[in-house]
């Protein structure tokens, strides 16, 4: 990741510091979210690249401290993907836990946009061979919450996991967020 990309991510995460309507304070407290959607798993090993698509999910709690920021964690799965890797038909399953912050900006009375930044620990299982390994990754993302009631919103969320040694993953989900 280059310096220009870091600057862009930093600026996106600062966006919520713009003015936000006062009614957003009513959303403080605990929430639980869940989402499903397509995923991408990539791993480069020398000249070979594993590049598979899957179907994943995420769910987890968070605590919203103010109208502009929240801290939470997500259990996620990038599902399983298949590709030919080192001339062998390979299946990989990836899942883990992400600890993250969300910086929030109120776009309209019913729509919020957010940026997310976190750290994910993930485990990958490769077959054939039964190779299991765990790594850590920087997790970046953007999303929208569309209010559909006092406690319920529809959530569209995208995240990118930037792991070590040319490993990466992405997950785009549609789901819900329920505020207690």
Secondary structure, 3 states (H helix, E strand, C coil): CCHHHHHHHHHHHHHHHCCCCHHHHHHCEEEEEEEEEEEEEEEEECCEEEEEEEEEEEEEEEEECCCCEEEEEEEEEEEEEEEEECCEEEEEEEEEEEEEEEEEEECCCCEEEEEEEEEEEEEEEEECCCEEEEEEEEEEEEEEEEECCCCEEEEEEEEEEEECCCEEEEEEEEEEEEEC
